[in-house]
Amino acid sequence: MTKRKAKTAAQKAQNLTPTWQMLCGDSKKVLEQFPDNHFDSVVTDPPYSLSSETLDTQSVIKVMQSWLGNGSAQFTERGYGNEAWDVMPGPETWKQVYRVMKPGSYLAAFSASRTDDLLKMALRLSGFEVVDTIAYVYRNGFPKAVDIGRALEKRLRTWGHQPPQSHNDSVRVQTELSGSSYVKSLKRQVKRPQTEQVVLEPSHELSQKWADYHTHLKPSYQPIVIARKPHGGTTLDNIMVN
């Protein structure tokens, strides 16, 4: 190999050297390993606390009072899919994120339309400036709340209503994937089915009238909260320093 080719190969090898690192662990403990003012930006998808607790006014007030008093209270009820990890981090965690970010750097945090106000408050109380919100728009969402037509059908059947013989209900297969499910009529494949659940389809005049009505809107966007660590002076001053 000539000297020129060896130099070119060395340059290519240098370009292939990874400039990133993946660290697994508790975020608060991992952040403690980094010095102040270390990162240029942070992009994160924290837990949303999608539980009934965040819909309860008194629970929210209790957590807010703790946050305002520099406390570390959290929403404790299991959230999305009945998962224990779905607990929104409070100001105590975000203060660690704030510490390792450079002055003037930006943070993008994914959230849920139902609890993004709580995330913004946690960020504000940890020192961040909430700058804006980006709407991540998607089309494949479906209402996850109560189907009024099916709920009415269930109640009417407990009161003695009998559907006609020609009526068929759906069968839903419960899987191991965080409680996710699919309806057999959709002919979608699923691995490791656990149980089958009968889904009542409206057969009464009243339940048919309310078929496909839900208590919540169909989710079609996800807010991304944009926040910034304040800096001294102007933006240009900050750029010149960092």
Backbone as CSV, one residue per row, in Angstrom:
resi,resn,N_x,N_y,N_z,CA_x,CA_y,CA_z,C_x,C_y,C_z
1,MET,0.844,-1.197,0.000,0.000,0.000,0.000,0.884,1.253,0.000
2,THR,0.578,2.173,-0.911,1.352,3.397,-0.979,1.030,4.301,0.203
3,LYS,1.879,5.294,0.408,1.697,6.218,1.528,0.394,6.994,1.384
4,ARG,0.087,7.354,0.135,-1.146,8.116,-0.115,-2.381,7.284,0.192
5,LYS,-2.365,6.005,-0.253,-3.498,5.122,0.008,-3.649,4.845,1.501
6,ALA,-2.511,4.693,2.189,-2.560,4.447,3.642,-3.166,5.639,4.360
7,LYS,-2.830,6.857,3.905,-3.377,8.068,4.513,-4.875,8.166,4.279
8,THR,-5.298,7.809,3.055,-6.729,7.834,2.726,-7.503,6.817,3.560
9,ALA,-6.948,5.617,3.724,-7.594,4.579,4.523,-7.702,5.006,5.984
10,ALA,-6.642,5.665,6.481,-6.666,6.139,7.872,-7.738,7.205,8.054
11,GLN,-7.905,8.084,7.065,-8.927,9.127,7.142,-10.329,8.530,7.129
12,LYS,-10.517,7.500,6.273,-11.825,6.841,6.221,-12.135,6.152,7.547
13,ALA,-11.140,5.493,8.134,-11.339,4.826,9.420,-11.689,5.833,10.508
14,GLN,-11.055,6.997,10.437,-11.335,8.033,11.423,-12.761,8.553,11.270
15,ASN,-13.217,8.676,10.033,-14.582,9.156,9.784,-15.630,8.160,10.269
16,LEU,-15.255,6.851,10.304,-16.203,5.832,10.739,-16.235,5.670,12.259
17,THR,-15.345,6.359,12.954,-15.317,6.254,14.411,-16.592,6.862,14.991
18,PRO,-17.356,6.109,15.804,-18.605,6.638,16.355,-18.360,7.884,17.203
19,THR,-19.201,8.893,17.003,-19.114,10.121,17.791,-20.241,10.206,18.807
20,TRP,-20.976,9.111,18.973,-22.067,9.081,19.935,-21.881,7.895,20.866
21,GLN,-22.614,7.910,21.939,-22.522,6.854,22.948,-23.899,6.598,23.532
22,MET,-24.261,5.329,23.703,-25.536,4.964,24.299,-25.306,4.509,25.740
23,LEU,-25.998,5.169,26.666,-25.903,4.832,28.078,-27.269,4.370,28.564
24,CYS,-27.328,3.234,29.205,-28.586,2.691,29.718,-28.603,2.802,31.243
25,GLY,-29.718,3.259,31.789,-29.817,3.365,33.234,-30.831,4.405,33.653
26,ASP,-30.938,4.618,34.943,-31.814,5.644,35.508,-31.318,7.010,35.036
27,SER,-32.201,7.799,34.435,-31.777,9.067,33.833,-31.128,9.997,34.850
28,LYS,-31.667,10.040,36.071,-31.090,10.936,37.072,-29.675,10.511,37.460
29,LYS,-29.443,9.215,37.560,-28.106,8.727,37.906,-27.127,8.912,36.749
30,VAL,-27.617,8.706,35.523,-26.747,8.880,34.352,-26.355,10.342,34.197
31,LEU,-27.314,11.249,34.415,-27.027,12.676,34.259,-25.988,13.158,35.262
32,GLU,-25.934,12.525,36.421,-24.957,12.917,37.436,-23.520,12.709,36.970
33,GLN,-23.319,11.907,35.933,-21.973,11.636,35.429,-21.422,12.774,34.576
34,PHE,-22.294,13.717,34.183,-21.881,14.771,33.266,-21.714,16.100,34.003
35,PRO,-20.766,16.920,33.549,-20.536,18.221,34.194,-21.608,19.236,33.811
36,ASP,-21.586,20.370,34.450,-22.511,21.454,34.120,-22.251,21.957,32.706
37,ASN,-23.320,22.455,32.075,-23.202,23.114,30.767,-22.478,22.240,29.739
38,HIS,-22.918,20.996,29.601,-22.214,20.029,28.762,-22.876,19.830,27.400
39,PHE,-24.193,19.730,27.337,-24.894,19.357,26.100,-25.417,20.589,25.359
40,ASP,-25.404,20.490,24.027,-25.906,21.571,23.179,-27.421,21.547,23.052
41,SER,-28.039,20.383,23.206,-29.492,20.268,23.107,-29.925,18.941,23.716
42,VAL,-31.215,18.831,23.976,-31.780,17.591,24.509,-33.096,17.311,23.787
43,VAL,-33.247,16.095,23.289,-34.502,15.625,22.697,-34.932,14.402,23.482
44,THR,-36.128,14.426,24.031,-36.544,13.357,24.926,-38.031,13.052,24.774
45,ASP,-38.382,11.829,25.114,-39.778,11.372,25.074,-40.111,10.792,26.446
46,PRO,-40.353,11.653,27.434,-40.564,11.188,28.805,-41.944,10.570,28.987
47,PRO,-42.181,9.879,30.098,-43.528,9.347,30.381,-44.555,10.472,30.470
48,TYR,-45.817,10.139,30.138,-46.869,11.152,30.067,-47.829,11.138,31.258
49,SER,-47.816,10.080,32.060,-48.784,9.917,33.162,-50.222,9.923,32.640
50,LEU,-50.507,9.028,31.700,-51.854,8.927,31.145,-52.711,8.024,32.031
51,SER,-53.072,8.522,33.184,-53.890,7.780,34.135,-55.057,8.647,34.583
52,SER,-56.006,8.035,35.273,-57.154,8.790,35.784,-56.720,9.785,36.848
53,GLU,-55.543,9.572,37.433,-55.050,10.466,38.487,-54.804,11.870,37.952
54,THR,-54.331,11.974,36.697,-54.070,13.290,36.127,-55.353,13.973,35.659
55,LEU,-56.474,13.263,35.720,-57.775,13.866,35.432,-58.458,14.352,36.702
56,ASP,-57.928,13.944,37.858,-58.525,14.298,39.145,-57.936,15.624,39.629
57,THR,-58.793,16.616,39.827,-58.332,17.961,40.194,-57.549,17.968,41.496
58,GLN,-58.041,17.246,42.505,-57.376,17.250,43.802,-55.984,16.616,43.733
59,SER,-55.846,15.560,42.917,-54.531,14.923,42.756,-53.545,15.872,42.094
60,VAL,-54.026,16.602,41.088,-53.165,17.561,40.397,-52.751,18.686,41.341
61,ILE,-53.702,19.181,42.139,-53.382,20.251,43.098,-52.340,19.780,44.101
62,LYS,-52.488,18.561,44.580,-51.543,18.018,45.555,-50.130,17.951,44.990
63,VAL,-49.995,17.470,43.746,-48.687,17.373,43.117,-48.120,18.769,42.843
64,MET,-48.972,19.694,42.372,-48.517,21.047,42.085,-48.022,21.747,43.342
65,GLN,-48.728,21.571,44.459,-48.308,22.173,45.717,-46.936,21.658,46.142
66,SER,-46.697,20.375,45.927,-45.393,19.806,46.240,-44.306,20.405,45.352
67,TRP,-44.590,20.521,44.046,-43.615,21.082,43.112,-43.302,22.539,43.449
68,LEU,-44.331,23.307,43.810,-44.126,24.716,44.140,-43.301,24.879,45.412
69,GLY,-43.348,23.880,46.291,-42.561,23.904,47.516,-41.252,23.152,47.398
70,ASN,-40.772,22.966,46.156,-39.521,22.238,45.885,-39.596,20.776,46.341
71,GLY,-40.796,20.235,46.383,-40.975,18.834,46.732,-40.812,17.931,45.521
72,SER,-40.853,16.636,45.763,-40.623,15.658,44.687,-41.819,14.734,44.481
73,ALA,-43.017,15.209,44.816,-44.210,14.371,44.645,-44.415,14.031,43.170
74,GLN,-44.958,12.832,42.920,-45.238,12.390,41.564,-46.625,11.769,41.509
75,PHE,-47.147,11.650,40.298,-48.373,10.895,40.102,-48.009,9.412,40.213
76,THR,-48.682,8.700,41.088,-48.268,7.329,41.407,-49.095,6.259,40.707
77,GLU,-50.242,6.630,40.169,-51.104,5.629,39.537,-50.507,5.149,38.225
78,ARG,-50.637,3.851,37.962,-50.126,3.295,36.701,-50.790,3.981,35.517
79,GLY,-50.005,4.255,34.486,-50.502,5.027,33.363,-50.863,4.185,32.165
80,TYR,-50.358,4.584,30.994,-50.726,3.965,29.728,-50.490,2.464,29.750
81,GLY,-51.512,1.703,29.355,-51.397,0.252,29.332,-51.195,-0.355,30.704
82,ASN,-51.557,0.397,31.750,-51.384,-0.057,33.136,-49.913,-0.327,33.452
83,GLU,-49.027,0.456,32.824,-47.598,0.286,33.008,-47.101,1.155,34.161
84,ALA,-46.241,0.585,35.025,-45.735,1.295,36.200,-44.744,2.397,35.818
85,TRP,-44.115,2.298,34.642,-43.105,3.286,34.260,-43.712,4.602,33.799
86,ASP,-45.010,4.601,33.484,-45.627,5.811,32.935,-45.923,6.813,34.052
87,VAL,-44.884,7.381,34.626,-44.993,8.393,35.675,-44.196,9.617,35.232
88,MET,-44.873,10.737,35.067,-44.237,11.944,34.567,-43.152,12.449,35.526
89,PRO,-41.955,12.745,35.021,-40.914,13.306,35.887,-41.267,14.718,36.319
90,GLY,-40.931,15.044,37.555,-41.201,16.366,38.088,-40.007,17.287,37.960
91,PRO,-40.088,18.495,38.535,-38.992,19.464,38.446,-37.654,18.934,38.954
92,GLU,-37.683,18.018,39.918,-36.445,17.482,40.462,-35.598,16.823,39.375
93,THR,-36.244,16.086,38.482,-35.527,15.446,37.367,-35.110,16.471,36.324
94,TRP,-36.015,17.398,35.988,-35.710,18.379,34.950,-34.606,19.336,35.380
95,LYS,-34.416,19.539,36.685,-33.315,20.385,37.147,-31.963,19.760,36.795
96,GLN,-31.893,18.430,36.815,-30.665,17.755,36.403,-30.421,17.938,34.903
97,VAL,-31.505,17.855,34.115,-31.389,18.094,32.674,-30.938,19.536,32.430
98,TYR,-31.546,20.456,33.157,-31.200,21.884,33.053,-29.714,22.096,33.354
99,ARG,-29.203,21.436,34.368,-27.820,21.619,34.803,-26.812,21.240,33.714
100,VAL,-27.061,20.122,33.011,-26.077,19.624,32.042,-26.198,20.290,30.678
101,MET,-27.211,21.133,30.478,-27.382,21.826,29.204,-26.641,23.154,29.209
102,LYS,-26.111,23.534,28.049,-25.431,24.817,27.923,-26.441,25.961,27.968
103,PRO,-26.048,27.117,28.475,-26.950,28.279,28.454,-27.399,28.587,27.028
104,GLY,-28.689,28.807,26.868,-29.236,29.096,25.545,-29.589,27.880,24.719
105,SER,-29.271,26.682,25.196,-29.572,25.460,24.425,-31.047,25.107,24.542
106,TYR,-31.525,24.341,23.571,-32.945,24.017,23.478,-33.232,22.571,23.874
107,LEU,-34.425,22.377,24.386,-34.931,21.055,24.747,-36.242,20.811,24.006
108,ALA,-36.389,19.628,23.415,-37.635,19.214,22.774,-38.151,17.986,23.509
109,ALA,-39.313,18.106,24.123,-39.879,17.021,24.919,-41.238,16.630,24.364
110,PHE,-41.372,15.378,23.930,-42.665,14.876,23.477,-43.614,14.763,24.664
111,SER,-44.889,14.945,24.392,-45.870,14.865,25.473,-47.194,14.368,24.905
112,ALA,-48.231,14.422,25.727,-49.574,14.034,25.310,-50.482,15.254,25.410
113,SER,-51.477,15.324,24.555,-52.357,16.490,24.535,-53.099,16.660,25.856
114,ARG,-53.207,15.588,26.638,-53.952,15.641,27.901,-53.102,16.114,29.072
115,THR,-51.779,15.947,28.980,-50.935,16.262,30.124,-49.763,17.171,29.779
116,ASP,-49.763,17.789,28.585,-48.641,18.666,28.243,-48.591,19.900,29.130
117,ASP,-49.732,20.303,29.708,-49.717,21.445,30.620,-48.908,21.131,31.878
118,LEU,-48.979,19.894,32.350,-48.214,19.493,33.528,-46.723,19.442,33.207
119,LEU,-46.382,18.957,32.020,-44.982,18.931,31.605,-44.425,20.345,31.529
120,LYS,-45.178,21.266,30.945,-44.714,22.649,30.826,-44.490,23.273,32.198
121,MET,-45.372,22.974,33.151,-45.204,23.521,34.487,-43.954,22.947,35.158
122,ALA,-43.709,21.645,34.979,-42.508,21.027,35.547,-41.254,21.662,34.959
123,LEU,-41.274,21.956,33.661,-40.120,22.591,33.015,-39.922,24.015,33.528
124,ARG,-41.003,24.761,33.655,-40.902,26.139,34.151,-40.320,26.177,35.561
125,LEU,-40.810,25.272,36.413,-40.369,25.274,37.809,-38.921,24.809,37.966
126,SER,-38.370,24.174,36.946,-36.972,23.749,37.007,-36.039,24.779,36.373
127,GLY,-36.594,25.869,35.846,-35.773,26.960,35.334,-35.877,27.209,33.842
128,PHE,-36.513,26.307,33.090,-36.590,26.458,31.637,-37.571,27.561,31.236
129,GLU,-37.314,28.129,30.069,-38.278,28.999,29.405,-39.055,28.158,28.392
130,VAL,-40.377,28.100,28.510,-41.188,27.390,27.516,-41.359,28.316,26.324
131,VAL,-40.802,27.919,25.186,-40.732,28.793,24.018,-41.914,28.587,23.075
132,ASP,-42.235,27.315,22.789,-43.271,27.037,21.788,-43.680,25.572,21.892
133,THR,-44.620,25.188,21.048,-45.060,23.795,20.960,-45.197,23.410,19.501
134,ILE,-44.572,22.298,19.130,-44.697,21.756,17.778,-45.790,20.694,17.777
135,ALA,-46.651,20.732,16.786,-47.718,19.735,16.667,-47.277,18.632,15.710
136,TYR,-47.006,17.446,16.251,-46.705,16.275,15.425,-48.034,15.645,15.038
137,VAL,-48.421,15.811,13.782,-49.742,15.390,13.311,-49.644,14.013,12.660
138,TYR,-50.569,13.121,13.034,-50.627,11.789,12.439,-52.089,11.423,12.176
139,ARG,-52.314,10.352,11.424,-53.684,10.022,11.003,-54.176,8.672,11.509
140,ASN,-53.301,7.891,12.133,-53.681,6.516,12.444,-54.221,6.352,13.872
141,GLY,-54.576,7.435,14.529,-55.125,7.324,15.883,-56.574,6.865,15.867
142,PHE,-57.027,6.349,17.005,-58.434,5.960,17.137,-58.881,6.271,18.559
143,PRO,-60.159,6.589,18.769,-60.636,6.925,20.115,-60.413,5.769,21.083
144,LYS,-59.747,6.043,22.188,-59.436,4.999,23.163,-60.354,5.078,24.387
145,ALA,-61.306,5.978,24.355,-62.214,6.132,25.487,-63.447,5.245,25.293
146,VAL,-64.481,5.490,26.088,-65.675,4.645,26.074,-66.424,4.794,24.764
147,ASP,-66.772,3.664,24.150,-67.659,3.639,22.988,-69.084,3.638,23.530
148,ILE,-69.800,4.743,23.353,-71.112,4.899,23.990,-72.097,3.849,23.492
149,GLY,-72.048,3.538,22.200,-72.978,2.551,21.655,-72.793,1.189,22.300
150,ARG,-71.545,0.739,22.441,-71.275,-0.565,23.047,-71.570,-0.552,24.544
151,ALA,-71.294,0.584,25.206,-71.602,0.685,26.635,-73.103,0.602,26.875
152,LEU,-73.885,1.255,26.011,-75.342,1.172,26.122,-75.839,-0.245,25.864
153,GLU,-75.229,-0.908,24.873,-75.625,-2.282,24.552,-75.399,-3.193,25.754
154,LYS,-74.266,-3.015,26.434,-73.974,-3.835,27.608,-75.005,-3.618,28.706
155,ARG,-75.359,-2.367,28.956,-76.341,-2.080,30.009,-77.720,-2.610,29.633
156,LEU,-78.112,-2.450,28.375,-79.426,-2.919,27.944,-79.541,-4.437,28.040
157,ARG,-78.446,-5.137,27.775,-78.480,-6.597,27.885,-78.589,-7.035,29.346
158,THR,-77.974,-6.283,30.259,-78.132,-6.618,31.683,-79.556,-6.364,32.146
159,TRP,-80.274,-5.527,31.435,-81.674,-5.244,31.763,-82.637,-6.198,31.053
160,GLY,-82.072,-7.145,30.305,-82.919,-8.163,29.699,-83.049,-8.117,28.203
161,HIS,-82.424,-7.153,27.547,-82.511,-7.085,26.088,-81.808,-8.288,25.453
162,GLN,-82.465,-8.919,24.490,-81.906,-10.052,23.765,-81.735,-9.672,22.296
163,PRO,-80.499,-9.709,21.772,-80.296,-9.386,20.357,-80.914,-10.445,19.455
164,PRO,-81.268,-10.103,18.224,-81.831,-11.096,17.291,-80.827,-12.193,16.980
165,GLN,-81.320,-13.345,16.539,-80.437,-14.484,16.256,-79.436,-14.191,15.144
166,SER,-79.777,-13.289,14.251,-78.881,-12.964,13.132,-77.741,-12.030,13.548
167,HIS,-77.789,-11.543,14.788,-76.786,-10.582,15.251,-75.498,-11.298,15.680
168,ASN,-74.341,-10.732,15.325,-73.045,-11.296,15.707,-72.212,-10.245,16.424
169,ASP,-71.588,-10.673,17.516,-70.654,-9.807,18.226,-69.239,-10.074,17.718
170,SER,-68.324,-9.152,18.005,-66.931,-9.314,17.601,-66.150,-10.063,18.676
171,VAL,-65.004,-10.595,18.282,-64.107,-11.270,19.221,-62.761,-10.563,19.179
172,ARG,-62.324,-10.091,20.331,-61.036,-9.395,20.420,-60.031,-10.315,21.097
173,VAL,-58.833,-10.404,20.507,-57.770,-11.247,21.048,-56.800,-10.374,21.830
174,GLN,-56.623,-10.687,23.106,-55.691,-9.946,23.953,-54.297,-10.538,23.804
175,THR,-53.295,-9.667,23.610,-51.932,-10.131,23.407,-51.047,-9.754,24.589
176,GLU,-49.796,-10.192,24.521,-48.842,-9.903,25.586,-48.183,-8.548,25.432
177,LEU,-48.450,-7.852,24.354,-47.767,-6.601,24.064,-48.453,-5.443,24.776
178,SER,-48.157,-5.284,26.068,-48.679,-4.192,26.889,-50.198,-4.104,26.836
179,GLY,-50.851,-5.251,26.753,-52.301,-5.250,26.773,-52.927,-4.860,25.454
180,SER,-52.132,-4.785,24.371,-52.690,-4.409,23.083,-53.586,-5.523,22.544
181,SER,-54.447,-5.176,21.607,-55.401,-6.152,21.102,-55.738,-5.854,19.647
182,TYR,-56.412,-6.787,19.016,-56.922,-6.552,17.683,-58.213,-7.334,17.517
183,VAL,-59.033,-6.911,16.584,-60.302,-7.564,16.330,-60.125,-8.567,15.192
184,LYS,-60.639,-9.778,15.380,-60.431,-10.840,14.393,-60.932,-10.452,13.013
185,SER,-62.022,-9.673,12.969,-62.598,-9.346,11.676,-61.648,-8.504,10.824
186,LEU,-60.636,-7.874,11.455,-59.681,-7.080,10.709,-58.630,-7.945,10.031
187,LYS,-58.575,-9.237,10.417,-57.669,-10.210,9.822,-56.205,-9.795,9.964
188,ARG,-55.873,-9.176,11.081,-54.484,-8.814,11.337,-53.798,-9.924,12.110
189,GLN,-52.563,-10.183,11.781,-51.821,-11.225,12.466,-51.321,-10.717,13.811
190,VAL,-51.238,-11.601,14.754,-50.750,-11.233,16.075,-49.986,-12.412,16.655
191,LYS,-48.931,-12.139,17.393,-48.124,-13.188,17.987,-48.542,-13.419,19.441
192,ARG,-48.465,-14.666,19.862,-48.693,-15.068,21.249,-50.003,-14.552,21.835
193,PRO,-51.142,-14.886,21.243,-52.408,-14.443,21.837,-52.609,-15.090,23.201
194,GLN,-53.175,-14.335,24.123,-53.397,-14.830,25.473,-54.860,-15.227,25.685
195,THR,-55.731,-14.277,25.510,-57.144,-14.530,25.802,-58.022,-13.946,24.697
196,GLU,-59.251,-14.421,24.664,-60.242,-13.873,23.737,-61.344,-13.181,24.535
197,GLN,-61.768,-12.032,24.048,-62.786,-11.245,24.726,-63.892,-10.900,23.736
198,VAL,-65.130,-11.144,24.126,-66.273,-10.821,23.275,-66.556,-9.325,23.374
199,VAL,-66.637,-8.666,22.217,-66.952,-7.242,22.154,-68.391,-7.099,21.689
200,LEU,-69.225,-6.525,22.528,-70.642,-6.399,22.213,-70.863,-5.364,21.119
201,GLU,-71.554,-5.774,20.077,-71.910,-4.863,18.998,-73.356,-4.411,19.173
202,PRO,-73.645,-3.116,18.912,-75.009,-2.598,19.114,-76.061,-3.375,18.326
203,SER,-77.126,-3.762,19.027,-78.252,-4.448,18.377,-79.576,-3.789,18.727
204,HIS,-79.604,-3.012,19.809,-80.815,-2.317,20.229,-80.915,-0.980,19.490
205,GLU,-82.112,-0.482,19.320,-82.334,0.778,18.608,-81.550,1.927,19.249
206,LEU,-81.524,1.977,20.585,-80.833,3.060,21.286,-79.324,2.943,21.140
207,SER,-78.768,1.743,21.308,-77.318,1.582,21.196,-76.846,1.778,19.758
208,GLN,-77.689,1.398,18.781,-77.330,1.629,17.388,-77.303,3.120,17.059
209,LYS,-78.178,3.869,17.718,-78.222,5.322,17.507,-76.910,5.969,17.945
210,TRP,-76.303,5.432,19.017,-75.076,6.009,19.571,-73.818,5.232,19.164
211,ALA,-73.935,4.373,18.164,-72.780,3.599,17.710,-71.689,4.524,17.172
212,ASP,-70.443,4.206,17.537,-69.254,4.947,17.097,-69.142,6.348,17.701
213,TYR,-69.979,6.652,18.692,-69.771,7.874,19.469,-68.865,7.537,20.653
214,HIS,-67.914,8.423,20.955,-66.979,8.193,22.043,-66.956,9.385,22.987
215,THR,-66.459,9.142,24.190,-66.393,10.217,25.175,-65.169,11.104,24.991
216,HIS,-64.214,10.699,24.140,-63.048,11.517,23.835,-62.911,11.654,22.330
217,LEU,-62.192,12.683,21.900,-61.917,12.847,20.489,-60.894,11.821,20.009
218,LYS,-60.895,11.598,18.725,-59.865,10.747,18.131,-58.525,11.470,18.216
219,PRO,-57.491,10.836,18.797,-56.184,11.491,18.861,-55.558,11.584,17.470
220,SER,-55.103,12.772,17.099,-54.507,12.943,15.774,-53.268,13.827,15.795
221,TYR,-52.837,14.255,16.991,-51.584,15.003,17.059,-50.933,14.781,18.410
222,GLN,-49.616,14.996,18.435,-48.845,14.873,19.663,-48.036,16.142,19.852
223,PRO,-48.199,16.832,20.980,-47.436,18.057,21.194,-45.975,17.767,21.540
224,ILE,-45.088,18.560,20.987,-43.660,18.511,21.317,-43.318,19.859,21.941
225,VAL,-43.078,19.868,23.227,-42.812,21.111,23.950,-41.373,21.548,23.692
226,ILE,-41.212,22.799,23.265,-39.892,23.370,23.019,-39.570,24.336,24.161
227,ALA,-38.480,24.061,24.868,-38.059,24.903,25.985,-36.586,25.249,25.824
228,ARG,-36.168,26.288,26.537,-34.780,26.748,26.415,-34.206,27.076,27.787
229,LYS,-32.936,26.742,27.962,-32.227,27.171,29.164,-31.818,28.622,28.968
230,PRO,-32.230,29.522,29.842,-31.916,30.949,29.649,-30.410,31.199,29.578
231,HIS,-30.049,32.284,28.916,-28.643,32.666,28.824,-28.512,34.154,29.122
232,GLY,-27.327,34.552,29.522,-27.084,35.962,29.774,-26.786,36.701,28.485
233,GLY,-27.211,37.954,28.411,-26.958,38.745,27.214,-27.879,38.366,26.073
234,THR,-27.420,38.630,24.849,-28.212,38.356,23.657,-27.907,36.964,23.117
235,THR,-28.678,36.554,22.113,-28.427,35.266,21.463,-27.044,35.242,20.817
236,LEU,-26.640,36.356,20.189,-25.325,36.420,19.550,-24.212,36.316,20.581
237,ASP,-24.401,36.954,21.748,-23.394,36.825,22.821,-23.231,35.383,23.246
238,ASN,-24.368,34.700,23.343,-24.344,33.305,23.784,-23.644,32.410,22.755
239,ILE,-23.893,32.653,21.454,-23.264,31.880,20.391,-21.748,32.066,20.413
240,MET,-21.306,33.269,20.663,-19.869,33.553,20.677,-19.169,32.852,21.852
241,VAL,-19.890,32.672,22.944,-19.308,32.025,24.117,-19.283,30.524,23.958
242,ASN,-20.364,29.933,23.409,-20.495,28.488,23.325,-20.125,27.954,21.947
